[in-house]
Structures are given as C-alpha cells and as structure tokens.
C-alpha cells in the first residue's frame, strides 16, 4: 500500500537521505530503527507529506503523492494519514473529545458525527471517563492515548509515529505498544513507527534499520 522509491533529501550540503527504497503492505507494522542522524525522522516526514524529497517518488494505494500540489497534499494528508509524535501536541484549552475531533472538523465532518466517532475511539482506548478532561488533567499515558484517537478519527490508511513512547514511563510505553498491535489486529491498521525502543521494535512485523541515510540489512 506504500512504496517509496529512490528518496533523496539534503539540507544545504548535508545529504540526509541517499536514495531510500521502502515498501509497506496493508496491515503491516514496520518499525524504523537506527542511530540519531540516520535519517529516520526525515524519511517519516517525507512519507507523511510534511516535508518534500529532493528527488524520488512515493506511491500510496497507487497515488503518486510526490506529484500532488499543496492543496491536494493537505486534502490527502487529512484523509489518509494519521500522526503520533513523541509529544502529544494536544491543545491545552480543549478537552479530550474536542482535541480528537479537530481533524474530523477539518475534513468537514459534522459535529454530531465527529463527537460520536471520537467518543467511540476514546472508549475503546479506555478513556470513556476522561472525555471532558483537559490535557493538564490527564496523565502522560492518557494524553498520548488521546493523541492516538486523534490520529484515528478520519480512519486513515496509514499511521505514522515518531518515537511515540519516548516521553512515557515503561508501563505506559508497554501499554501503548500493545495498543498498536491491537489496533492492527482489530482494524488491519498499517503503522510505520520510528523508535529507539527495542521492545516496540520487537513487536513489529518487520524492523527496518537505517544508517547514514540508507536502509541497511538488520544485524539481528
């Protein structure tokens, strides 16, 4: 469902990605590992259309997203991609259900339908008694689960996660990792996850290692 071909990216004279190729199947959990500076987050941002490659192509469900203009990219990103970052990026003035609804509102979903879907997701994630709590009233693990619900609200084809458990303690990190596997099993959800967490990498279907801007054979 995703194919990245010959992705290159430089910042000034520093070449970050040197012709990366990656294919991901529907319903697959793929983790990308490697040392800091290997190009993991840069690749994830390009796949997620948050940054542009200098050259190369990315196909998702046969759509060449590298050819879309800015307006088309925004539309595609909102409807087909979900994002989970190391920090939850919840809006402090909004409660949990309002935060989850934001991508749905951007997509044009009516308030009643968006709130119904958000409530269902938060209930599934064990937050049914936290719908009207603001981020400051939630624990770190709860905040990140709200961010997961927000990523899922538009039923995206692909979830992209960048160090999603990096700010969590070991117990909450383990819960989040198990949640990803459960979501894949329940919804055939596809994940690409950048992580330094060996436990999370071990739960994935496939671990991809990057070094010096390229995907290299795993040493495991």
BELQUI-V642500 format. One record per backbone hydrogen bond with DSSP energy under -1.0 kcal/mol. CO is the residue of the C=O (numbers start at 1). NH is the residue of the N-H. E is the energy in kcal/mol with one decimal. If there is no record, write none. Layout:
BEGIN
{{CO & NH & E} {CO & NH & E}}
END
This chain:
BEGIN
{{1 & 61 & -2.1} {2 & 24 & -2.3} {3 & 59 & -2.9} {4 & 22 & -2.1} {5 & 57 & -1.9} {7 & 19 & -2.0} {7 & 20 & -2.3} {8 & 54 & -2.7} {8 & 55 & -1.2} {9 & 16 & -2.5} {9 & 17 & -2.0} {11 & 14 & -1.8} {14 & 11 & -2.8} {17 & 9 & -1.8} {20 & 7 & -2.5} {22 & 4 & -3.4} {24 & 2 & -2.1} {25 & 28 & -1.7} {28 & 191 & -2.4} {29 & 205 & -1.8} {29 & 206 & -1.6} {30 & 193 & -2.9} {31 & 208 & -3.6} {32 & 195 & -2.0} {33 & 210 & -2.8} {35 & 38 & -1.7} {38 & 213 & -1.8} {39 & 43 & -2.3} {40 & 44 & -2.2} {41 & 45 & -2.7} {42 & 46 & -1.8} {43 & 47 & -2.6} {44 & 48 & -2.2} {45 & 50 & -2.4} {45 & 51 & -1.3} {46 & 49 & -1.4} {55 & 8 & -2.1} {57 & 5 & -3.1} {58 & 65 & -1.7} {59 & 3 & -2.6} {60 & 63 & -1.9} {63 & 60 & -2.4} {63 & 65 & -1.4} {64 & 67 & -1.6} {65 & 68 & -1.2} {69 & 73 & -2.9} {70 & 74 & -2.3} {71 & 75 & -1.9} {72 & 76 & -2.7} {73 & 77 & -3.2} {74 & 78 & -2.2} {75 & 79 & -1.5} {76 & 80 & -2.2} {77 & 81 & -1.7} {80 & 158 & -1.8} {82 & 160 & -3.3} {84 & 162 & -2.5} {91 & 94 & -1.6} {95 & 99 & -2.4} {96 & 100 & -2.2} {97 & 101 & -1.6} {101 & 105 & -2.5} {102 & 106 & -2.2} {103 & 107 & -1.6} {104 & 109 & -2.5} {105 & 108 & -1.3} {110 & 114 & -2.7} {111 & 115 & -2.9} {112 & 116 & -2.0} {113 & 117 & -2.3} {114 & 118 & -2.6} {115 & 119 & -2.5} {116 & 120 & -2.0} {117 & 121 & -2.3} {118 & 122 & -2.7} {119 & 123 & -2.2} {120 & 124 & -2.3} {121 & 125 & -1.7} {122 & 127 & -3.5} {123 & 126 & -1.7} {127 & 130 & -2.2} {130 & 133 & -1.6} {131 & 97 & -2.4} {133 & 96 & -1.7} {134 & 137 & -2.4} {135 & 138 & -2.0} {139 & 143 & -2.7} {140 & 144 & -2.0} {141 & 145 & -1.7} {142 & 146 & -2.0} {143 & 147 & -1.9} {144 & 148 & -1.8} {145 & 149 & -2.4} {146 & 150 & -2.4} {147 & 151 & -1.9} {148 & 152 & -1.4} {149 & 153 & -1.0} {152 & 155 & -2.4} {158 & 82 & -2.3} {159 & 192 & -2.3} {160 & 84 & -2.4} {161 & 194 & -3.0} {163 & 166 & -1.8} {165 & 168 & -1.5} {169 & 173 & -2.8} {170 & 174 & -2.2} {171 & 175 & -2.0} {172 & 176 & -2.3} {173 & 177 & -2.4} {174 & 178 & -2.3} {175 & 179 & -1.9} {176 & 180 & -1.9} {177 & 181 & -1.6} {178 & 182 & -2.4} {179 & 183 & -2.7} {180 & 184 & -2.2} {181 & 185 & -2.5} {182 & 186 & -2.6} {183 & 187 & -2.7} {184 & 188 & -1.9} {190 & 159 & -2.6} {191 & 30 & -2.6} {192 & 161 & -2.5} {193 & 32 & -3.0} {194 & 163 & -3.1} {197 & 201 & -2.3} {198 & 202 & -2.1} {199 & 203 & -1.0} {206 & 31 & -2.3} {208 & 33 & -3.1} {209 & 216 & -2.7} {211 & 214 & -1.2} {213 & 18 & -2.6} {214 & 211 & -2.7}}
END
